[in-house]
Amino acid sequence: MEFREYLKERCRDRGISLHRLALLCDLNQIYFYQAVNKNKENPPPWVLRRAAPHLGVSYVELLLAAEYLTEADIREWHAGRSSSALLAPA
């Protein structure tokens, strides 16, 4: 699913329009509309951080949906945290 469709579906699930989401995120509505509907690229991560709580999803979930992160990135991060915890002094 394209990110734009994912975002619109999350808005429908929450009963809000994209316009309302822009207002909730304190974003310029024209900028947000263009970021979602006109640009070839997905909205930048800082926009996703603002949108996540209003969509009822985590910031990481939005980053994954927008393909800023992959499942492999998450696994690698978890593996790094696990190995650093093993190395930490007690």
Contacts in CASP RR format, 6 or more apart in sequence:
PFRMAT RR
TARGET T0000
AUTHOR 0000-0000-0000
METHOD contacts of the structure
MODEL  1
MEFREYLKERCRDRGISLHRLALLCDLNQIYFYQAVNKNKENPPPWVLRR
AAPHLGVSYVELLLAAEYLTEADIREWHAGRSSSALLAPA
1 9 0 8 1.000
3 42 0 8 1.000
3 65 0 8 1.000
3 66 0 8 1.000
3 67 0 8 1.000
4 36 0 8 1.000
4 37 0 8 1.000
4 42 0 8 1.000
6 65 0 8 1.000
7 18 0 8 1.000
7 36 0 8 1.000
7 51 0 8 1.000
7 55 0 8 1.000
7 65 0 8 1.000
8 18 0 8 1.000
8 36 0 8 1.000
10 55 0 8 1.000
10 56 0 8 1.000
10 57 0 8 1.000
11 17 0 8 1.000
11 18 0 8 1.000
11 20 0 8 1.000
11 21 0 8 1.000
11 55 0 8 1.000
13 55 0 8 1.000
14 54 0 8 1.000
14 55 0 8 1.000
14 56 0 8 1.000
16 24 0 8 1.000
16 54 0 8 1.000
18 32 0 8 1.000
18 33 0 8 1.000
18 36 0 8 1.000
19 29 0 8 1.000
19 33 0 8 1.000
21 32 0 8 1.000
21 51 0 8 1.000
21 54 0 8 1.000
21 55 0 8 1.000
22 28 0 8 1.000
22 29 0 8 1.000
22 31 0 8 1.000
22 32 0 8 1.000
22 33 0 8 1.000
23 29 0 8 1.000
24 54 0 8 1.000
25 32 0 8 1.000
25 47 0 8 1.000
25 50 0 8 1.000
25 51 0 8 1.000
25 54 0 8 1.000
26 50 0 8 1.000
27 47 0 8 1.000
27 50 0 8 1.000
32 43 0 8 1.000
32 47 0 8 1.000
35 42 0 8 1.000
35 43 0 8 1.000
35 44 0 8 1.000
35 47 0 8 1.000
36 43 0 8 1.000
42 66 0 8 1.000
42 67 0 8 1.000
42 68 0 8 1.000
43 51 0 8 1.000
43 66 0 8 1.000
45 63 0 8 1.000
45 66 0 8 1.000
45 68 0 8 1.000
48 59 0 8 1.000
48 62 0 8 1.000
48 63 0 8 1.000
48 66 0 8 1.000
48 68 0 8 1.000
49 59 0 8 1.000
51 62 0 8 1.000
52 58 0 8 1.000
52 59 0 8 1.000
52 61 0 8 1.000
52 62 0 8 1.000
55 62 0 8 1.000
60 69 0 8 1.000
60 74 0 8 1.000
63 69 0 8 1.000
64 70 0 8 1.000
64 71 0 8 1.000
64 74 0 8 1.000
END
